[in-house]
């Protein structure tokens, strides 16, 4: 998690290093950051991620995209009168 936080501090650095990373690991890092918000919102988050996918890029930027998508979903559920708060089909296949 410290690596993820350090990566956010370096987010606007134009000289970011790209590397190979596993998207399943990165998605779980993002969801770990959001776990208290998901818990407080009484939201069930269901994921289906292919654990074998490796991509080349800037991992912290990918994590930030996942955080934004999930945060937007949480915000939407929070503004609606929804009894069954679930984020389903959080599916990542490339």
Secondary structure, 3 states (H helix, E strand, C coil): CHHHHHHHHCCCCCCCCCEEEEHHHHHHHHHHHHHHHHHHCCCEEEEEECCCCEEEECHHHHHHHHHHHHHHHHHHHHHCCCCCCEEEEEEECC
